[in-house]
Amino acid sequence: MGNRLIAAARLAVVLCLAGLVSPALAGTPSTNSNNPRVTPAVEVAKKAKDAVVNIHSERTINNAADPFHALAPSQNRINGMGTGIVIDPRGYIVTNFHVVEDVNSIKIILGDGSSYTGRVIARDHDHDIAILKIDCPRPLATVPLGTAMDLMVGEPVIAIGNAFGYQHTHTTGIVSAVKRDVNLNKEMSYKGLIQTDASINPGNSGGPLLNIYGELIGVNVAIRAGAQNIGFAITVDNMIYAATEMLSVRRRLGISHGLIVRDQIDTSVNPVVRSLLVERVESNSAAERAGVQPGDLIVQAGGVVVGCSLDLERGFLEKLPGDKVSLTVHRGLQDQNLDLALPQGGEQRVSLPLPQAPAPAVDQVWKRIGLKLGMADVKLVSQVNQQLRGGMTVELVQADSPAAKAGIQKGDILVGLHQFETLSVDNVIWVLNHPEWATFQPLKFFVIRNGKLNRGTFAQ
């Protein structure tokens, strides 16, 4: 299937150059020969309009108060703005983590002006990426995924965003540099960014940077304060990596489909052709039982056309343990239709807090990080942040333990470790025993204290 796609793309380019098909049919940028005003940038704006959303948020800021004359600090509500990119027709949206960090409410405005309440379903501080979800009664448009691997300094780009609150602001420019490492402050630093002179302003964060084919090549993330025409974007390749992890079956359900895959990109054609290769199938896994083999190209999963690893995990979205997911793989010269049944073990109902773990698990948390935990009041947690579904109250902190050294205090509510919610002691144990534990270091934690969400790391 992958070879056929590549051959078809090459044929389209050849036919276009020979004048046998129109550039639009060939999948290349086109201009209306009867109207020179219709440039590639105009066509990109039309195509991308419905896949770009505006984000309006509200967060609560605690003001300093005299602890001897006030029971609680006063609070102010601060409005924020940003941009998002639809990555799945069911209402899944990618944006920057800093756009929705510590927000209490999110409103998403679509290209047609309709608005929906958004919720954060996954977040990654290190990559500055977050995934939002809205419940829309109709399928949403998405942006085709390109790559930053073949970006050329000087090539034209288009940025779209909610600049200063002006919805769907389009700016054009060029790629000024690639693989820029940028330090914005002590907490935020980025590796391998795209630098562009397309105007990027406050409110553009989380919006798309597109090439002239309308492919997503980056997620706009930052501007250089005091500079002119210097903006930065996270590469689409890094976004795909982060979003794939956040939406993965392993992350959501604590189970594995057993597929070890590799993204492939053919940059010899324009637009680029993406494909997903099965490198390995885990032994005794759901994928092995379904008949998937190393060397297969996955072309469909759960009704989703697959071109990259993110598409694969999108195919498993909203599935539960025990559900069957249809797969189509290209093997040799033929397509094979398979059914992959997700394993039953490890199911976690995220809508409700899980029951307290037995004593051995409680003891393990005490020995590993020095915490005694109890179930927190869900209503108390949601008052601080509506996106949170619960947490664990810190009942006791062991002296000189990792938790004590990290500054965790009795009365705190632990709501997250690394990138995972902590709704029960079982959740904590799952993180502590995770097979990729070494990559979590230093281990991030998220606690509610005095009505405010705080972040820290465990001392090593």
Secondary structure, 3 states (H helix, E strand, C coil): CHHHHHHHHHHHHHHHHCCCCCHHHHCCCCCCCCCCCCCHHHHHHHHHHHHEEEEEEEEEEECCCCCCCCCCCCEEEEEEEEEEEEEECCCEEEECHHHHCCCCEEEEECCCCCEEEEEEEEEECCCCEEEEECCCCCCCCCCCECCCCCCCCCCEEEEEEEECCEEEEEEEEEEEEEEEEEECCCCCEEEEEEEECCCCCCCCCCCEEECCCCCEEEEEEEECCCCCCCEEEEEHHHHHHHHHHHHCHHHHHCCCCCEEEEEEEECCCCCCEEEEEEEEECCCCHHHHHCCCCCCEEEEECCEECCCHHHHHHHCCCCCCCCEEEEEEEECCEEEEEEEECCCCCCCCCCCCCCCCCHHHHHHHHHHHCEEEEECCHHHHHHHCCCCCCCEEEEEECCCCHHHHHCCCCCCEEEEECCEECCCHHHHHHHHCCCCHHHHCCCEEEEEECCEEEEEECCC
